[in-house]
Amino acid sequence: MKGMENLILLWALAAAAAAADAPPAPFFPVRGVVLVPDDLSWKEWPERAKRAGLTTIALHDALSPRRLAKHVESAPGRAFLDRCRSLGLDVEYEVHAMRDLLPRELFEVEPDLFRMDDSGKRTPDANLCVSSERALVLAARNAVDLARVLRPTTHRYFFWGDDGRPWCRCPRCRLLPESDQALTLENRIVDALRAGDPAATLAHLAYANTIAPPKTVKPRPGIFLEFAPIERRFDVPLGRPDAGPNRSALGALDANLKVFGADGAQALEYWLDASRFSGWKRPAVKVPFDPAVFREDLAAYAARGVRRITTFAVFIDADYIARHGDPPVDGYGEALRAFRPR
């Protein structure tokens, strides 16, 4: 018996020593990139993401989640998912979804589902009328339908409004700022998603015309903040007080955190977004990744309790590699993995 006790003691001491020697867990548990399917022409993306210590790859479509769903169900899409699964990478889907959540062809028969513009006319050009109960019901139902294919491994869903486009100006909706209108729809979608996936959460995208926080509409359980400061500067850190766009972005982040809290909050940045730096035109320019600015940005997010970090990396594809060589994916991932708050 004494010998067994000694063995247990030695095992406990060895385990404690191993734990003491083990590196601490990364401060940022979610470290990701956001790509479009065409970026996967660089066949090494999953393996390079894993090598860089990233945890998540999100697939993006600027216009149609149904188009993205077709890719996911295709042979190349299934092969990509299999590779991510084998590497232990999570997969998410981040999409501007309104054209599929409320199909535009319904305008001919039910124009009141759609937004009113500043001249008082209904138009199917963007988003919907959040004062229309039927529009909200249809959008939530279609989100659930899409989620059966675009099903993230994390239970974190991203169904965004149209890209920087206006919301409704009807007599009832015009009383609600853009962010409040977006959150009104998101609240309905997250409730519908949770009916089938109790662990589901849904992003509120603070971006462009919705970067200001909602004023009167409150987030339902399961809504988390996704902050995307597309108009910031990248030659100076986000927290630099004399950089006007950055100061405004940081103020918007603080204001949004007061509404949504930091729990689950995610920064969706553009550090590796070759498409943004190229003016969304090909051929892509080389990404001007600045490790010093990046580390200061991470400190600004960490100080506010934001612990989920991702970046667009669109246009980093086979053509980018041929033109510019190795992208700064390793440096991005290593800085994320090594970061410790001051």
C-alpha positions in Angstrom: 0.0 0.0 0.0 2.9 2.3 0.9 4.4 1.7 -2.5 1.1 2.6 -4.2 0.9 5.9 -2.2 4.4 6.8 -3.3 3.6 6.1 -6.9 0.5 8.4 -6.7 2.6 11.1 -5.0 5.2 10.9 -7.7 2.6 11.0 -10.4 1.0 14.1 -8.8 4.4 15.8 -8.6 5.2 15.0 -12.2 1.8 16.3 -13.3 2.3 19.5 -11.3 5.7 20.0 -12.8 4.4 19.4 -16.3 1.7 21.9 -15.8 4.2 24.5 -14.5 6.3 24.0 -17.5 3.4 24.1 -20.0 3.0 27.4 -21.9 0.0 29.5 -20.7 -3.1 29.3 -22.8 -3.3 32.1 -25.5 -5.1 35.2 -24.3 -7.2 35.2 -27.5 -8.9 31.8 -27.7 -10.4 32.7 -31.1 -7.9 33.6 -33.8 -9.2 33.6 -37.3 -9.3 34.7 -40.9 -12.2 35.4 -43.2 -11.9 34.2 -46.8 -14.1 33.9 -49.9 -14.2 30.6 -51.7 -12.0 31.9 -54.6 -9.2 32.4 -52.0 -9.0 28.6 -51.6 -7.2 28.5 -55.0 -4.2 28.8 -52.6 -4.5 25.1 -51.7 -2.4 25.5 -48.5 -4.8 27.8 -46.7 -6.0 25.2 -44.0 -2.6 23.9 -43.4 -1.1 27.4 -43.2 -3.8 28.6 -40.8 -3.1 25.6 -38.6 0.7 26.2 -38.7 0.1 29.8 -37.7 -1.8 28.8 -34.6 -5.2 30.0 -35.9 -8.4 28.4 -34.7 -11.0 29.4 -37.2 -11.6 30.0 -40.9 -14.8 31.8 -41.9 -16.1 31.7 -45.4 -17.6 34.9 -46.7 -19.9 36.0 -49.5 -20.7 39.7 -50.0 -24.0 39.1 -51.8 -25.6 35.7 -51.4 -25.4 33.0 -48.6 -27.2 30.6 -51.0 -24.3 30.9 -53.4 -22.0 30.2 -50.6 -24.2 27.2 -49.6 -23.8 25.8 -53.1 -20.1 26.0 -52.8 -20.1 24.3 -49.3 -22.2 21.4 -50.8 -19.9 21.0 -53.8 -17.0 18.6 -54.0 -14.4 21.3 -53.4 -16.4 22.7 -50.5 -16.8 19.3 -48.8 -13.1 18.6 -49.3 -12.2 22.0 -47.6 -14.5 21.1 -44.7 -12.9 17.7 -44.3 -9.4 19.2 -44.2 -10.4 21.7 -41.6 -12.0 19.0 -39.5 -8.9 16.8 -39.7 -6.7 19.8 -38.7 -9.0 20.8 -35.8 -10.0 24.1 -37.3 -13.4 25.6 -36.7 -15.4 26.8 -39.7 -17.9 29.7 -39.7 -19.8 31.6 -42.3 -20.0 35.4 -42.4 -22.4 36.7 -45.1 -24.3 39.8 -46.2 -27.6 37.9 -46.3 -30.6 40.1 -47.0 -31.1 39.2 -50.6 -31.7 35.6 -49.6 -33.4 36.2 -46.3 -36.0 38.3 -48.0 -35.9 37.3 -51.7 -36.1 40.4 -54.0 -38.7 38.8 -56.3 -41.3 39.2 -53.6 -41.3 42.9 -54.2 -43.7 42.5 -57.2 -46.4 41.0 -55.0 -45.6 42.3 -51.5 -43.8 45.6 -51.7 -44.6 46.5 -48.1 -42.1 43.9 -46.9 -39.3 46.1 -48.3 -37.7 49.3 -47.2 -39.0 52.8 -48.0 -36.5 55.3 -49.3 -36.1 58.9 -48.4 -38.6 59.9 -51.2 -41.3 57.7 -49.7 -41.2 54.9 -52.2 -40.8 51.2 -51.4 -37.7 49.7 -53.0 -36.1 46.2 -53.1 -32.6 47.7 -53.4 -31.5 46.8 -49.9 -32.5 45.3 -46.5 -36.2 45.3 -45.5 -38.9 47.1 -43.5 -38.4 46.0 -39.9 -41.9 47.3 -39.1 -43.3 44.5 -41.3 -44.1 41.5 -39.1 -44.3 39.3 -42.2 -40.9 40.5 -43.4 -39.3 39.6 -40.1 -41.0 36.2 -40.0 -39.8 35.4 -43.6 -36.3 36.5 -42.9 -36.0 34.5 -39.7 -37.4 31.4 -41.4 -35.0 31.7 -44.3 -32.1 32.1 -41.9 -33.0 28.9 -40.2 -33.2 27.2 -43.6 -29.8 28.5 -44.6 -28.3 27.5 -41.3 -29.0 23.8 -42.1 -26.2 24.1 -44.7 -24.1 27.0 -43.4 -23.8 25.4 -40.0 -20.8 26.6 -38.1 -18.8 24.3 -35.9 -18.9 27.0 -33.2 -22.7 27.6 -33.1 -21.8 31.3 -33.9 -23.9 32.6 -36.8 -23.3 35.7 -39.0 -26.3 36.9 -41.1 -25.6 40.6 -41.8 -27.6 43.3 -43.5 -26.7 44.5 -47.0 -23.2 45.9 -47.2 -23.3 49.5 -45.9 -26.7 50.0 -47.5 -29.6 52.0 -46.0 -32.4 50.6 -43.9 -36.1 51.6 -44.0 -37.4 55.2 -43.9 -41.1 54.4 -43.6 -43.0 56.5 -40.9 -42.5 53.8 -38.2 -38.9 52.7 -39.1 -37.6 56.2 -39.5 -37.8 56.6 -35.8 -35.2 53.8 -35.4 -31.5 54.4 -36.3 -29.8 52.0 -38.7 -28.3 50.0 -35.8 -31.6 49.6 -34.1 -33.2 48.4 -37.3 -30.5 45.8 -37.8 -30.8 44.6 -34.2 -34.5 44.3 -34.5 -34.0 41.8 -37.3 -31.1 40.1 -35.5 -33.2 39.6 -32.4 -35.9 37.7 -34.4 -33.3 35.6 -36.2 -31.4 34.5 -33.0 -34.7 33.4 -31.4 -35.5 31.4 -34.5 -32.1 29.8 -34.7 -32.2 28.9 -31.0 -35.4 27.0 -31.5 -33.4 24.4 -33.4 -29.9 25.0 -32.0 -30.1 26.0 -28.3 -26.5 26.9 -28.3 -26.8 29.3 -31.3 -25.5 32.9 -31.0 -25.7 35.6 -33.7 -23.5 38.5 -34.5 -24.6 42.2 -34.4 -22.3 43.7 -37.0 -21.1 47.2 -36.0 -19.8 48.4 -39.3 -20.2 51.4 -41.7 -23.7 52.7 -41.2 -24.4 50.5 -38.2 -21.1 51.2 -36.3 -22.9 53.5 -33.8 -24.6 51.4 -31.0 -28.4 50.9 -31.0 -30.2 53.5 -28.9 -33.5 51.9 -27.9 -33.6 48.3 -29.1 -32.0 45.9 -26.6 -30.1 42.7 -27.7 -31.8 39.4 -27.0 -29.9 36.6 -25.3 -27.5 35.1 -27.8 -26.6 38.3 -29.6 -22.9 39.2 -29.5 -21.0 42.2 -30.8 -18.9 41.9 -34.0 -16.9 45.1 -34.5 -15.6 45.9 -38.0 -13.9 49.4 -38.3 -13.5 49.4 -42.0 -12.8 53.2 -42.1 -9.9 53.2 -39.7 -6.2 53.8 -40.6 -3.7 50.9 -40.6 -0.5 52.9 -40.6 -1.0 53.9 -37.0 -2.5 51.9 -34.0 -6.2 51.9 -33.4 -5.6 53.6 -30.0 -3.5 56.5 -31.3 -5.4 59.6 -30.0 -4.4 62.0 -32.9 -5.6 59.7 -35.7 -9.1 60.9 -36.3 -10.7 57.8 -37.9 -9.1 55.6 -35.3 -10.3 57.7 -32.5 -13.8 57.6 -33.8 -13.6 53.9 -34.3 -12.4 53.3 -30.8 -15.2 55.5 -29.4 -17.7 53.5 -31.3 -16.3 50.3 -29.9 -16.5 51.6 -26.3 -20.1 52.7 -26.9 -21.1 49.3 -28.4 -19.5 47.4 -25.5 -21.7 49.3 -23.1 -24.8 47.9 -25.0 -23.6 44.4 -25.8 -20.9 43.7 -23.3 -17.5 42.1 -24.0 -18.7 38.5 -23.5 -18.4 36.9 -26.9 -17.4 40.1 -28.6 -15.3 39.7 -31.7 -13.1 42.2 -33.7 -13.4 41.7 -37.4 -10.5 43.6 -38.8 -8.7 44.1 -42.1 -5.0 43.6 -41.2 -4.6 40.9 -44.0 -7.4 42.1 -46.3 -5.6 42.4 -49.7 -9.0 43.3 -51.2 -9.4 46.4 -49.1 -5.8 47.6 -49.7 -6.3 47.0 -53.4 -9.6 49.0 -53.5 -11.4 45.8 -54.1 -9.8 45.5 -57.6 -7.5 42.8 -58.9 -4.6 42.3 -59.2 -4.1 42.5 -55.5 -1.4 44.7 -54.0 0.9 43.3 -51.3 -0.6 43.5 -47.8 1.1 46.3 -45.8 1.1 44.3 -42.5 2.8 46.2 -39.7 3.6 43.9 -36.7 4.1 46.8 -34.4 0.8 48.4 -35.2 -0.9 45.0 -35.0 0.5 44.4 -31.5 -0.8 47.8 -30.3 -4.2 47.1 -31.8 -4.3 43.8 -29.9 -3.5 45.6 -26.7 -6.4 48.1 -27.4 -8.9 45.2 -27.9 -7.6 43.2 -24.9 -7.9 46.2 -22.6 -11.6 46.3 -23.4 -12.1 42.6 -22.9 -12.4 41.6 -26.6 -10.8 38.2 -26.8 -12.0 37.0 -30.2 -9.9 38.3 -33.1 -10.2 37.7 -36.8 -9.4 39.5 -40.0 -10.5 39.5 -43.6 -7.8 37.9 -45.8 -9.6 38.2 -49.1 -7.6 38.2 -52.3 -4.8 36.1 -50.6 -5.2 33.4 -53.2 -3.0 31.5 -55.7 -2.5 34.7 -57.8 -1.5 36.7 -54.7 1.1 34.0 -53.8 2.5 34.1 -57.4 2.8 37.9 -57.4 4.0 38.6 -53.9 5.2 35.4 -52.3 4.5 34.2 -48.8 1.7 36.3 -47.0 2.2 37.4 -43.4 -0.1 34.7 -42.0 2.6 33.2 -39.8 3.4 36.6 -38.3 -0.2 37.4 -37.7 -0.9 34.0 -36.0 2.3 34.1 -33.9 1.6 37.6 -32.6 -1.9 36.5 -31.6 -0.7 33.4 -29.9 2.1 35.1 -28.1 0.1 38.2 -26.9 -0.1 38.8 -23.2 -1.9 41.8 -21.7 0.3 44.3 -20.0 
